[in-house]
Amino acid sequence: MDSGPNSAERNEASHKQQREEKARGPKEQRREQEEERQERKQIRQEEREDREQVRQEEREEREQVRQEERGDRKREREKARGEEESSP
């Protein structure tokens, strides 16, 4: 069996491929970790935005209730004034 240059070239190519795969391993791992960090960051951002949206809606509801209460009080005062004016 001849182990000539073809065998040596194949052996070298195989080693080179293994080295590249080894080097790619940590790179790929770092890339995946970065992707996961970005995903977590995006999720946190979306959660913050959701919480802010809820707070904004609650503020708007409270303001609407306050305006309705002001209107009710104003109508009650006007009604009371109208009754006072019509009283002898």
N, C-alpha and C positions, 0 to 999 in steps of 0.2 A: 504494500500500500504506500503510495507516494504522498508525503505530507508537504509537498512543495509550497510554492509561494501562495497558491490559492488558499490552502489551509491556514497559512499564517495571516493572509489578508482577511479571511473570514473571522479568524480568531480576534484580530485587531478590531475589525468592524463590530464584532459582538461586544468586546470590552468597551469600545467607544459608545455604543448604544446603551450599555448598562450604566456608564458614567453619566450620559445625558439624562437617562431616566432617574438616576439618583439625584442629579442636580435639579431636575424638574420637580421631584418630590417636594422638597422644602418650598420651592417657588409656588407650586400648586397649593400647598398647605397655607402659605401666607396669603395667596390670592383668595382662597376660600374663607380664611379668617377675616380678611378685609371685607369680603362680600357680606359675611355674617354681621360684622360691625356696622356696615352700611344699612343692612336690613333692620337691625335693632335700632339704629339711629332714626331711620324712617318711621318705624313703629312708634318710637317715643314721640317724634314730631307729630304724627297723626293723633296720638293720644292727647298731647297737649292741645292741639287744635280742637279736638272733640270737647275737651274740658272747657276750653275758652268759649266754644260755641254754646255749651250748656249754660255757662255763667252769663253770657250775653243774653240768652233767651230768658233766664231768670230775672236779670235786671230789667229787661223790657216788660216782663209780666208784672213785676213790682211797680214799675212806673205807670203802667196801664191801670193797675188797681188804685194807685194814689190819685191818678187823674179822675177815675170814676168816683172815688170817695170825695174828692174836692167838688165835683159836679153835684153829687148828692147833697153835700152840706150847703152848697150855694142854693140849690133848689129849695131845700128846707128853710133857709133864711128868707128867701124870696116869698115862700109860702107863708111863713110866720109874719113877715112884713105886710103882706096882702091881707092877712086876717086881722092884724092890728089896725090897718087903715079902714077896714069895713066894720070894725067894732065901734059901737057908740061911745 
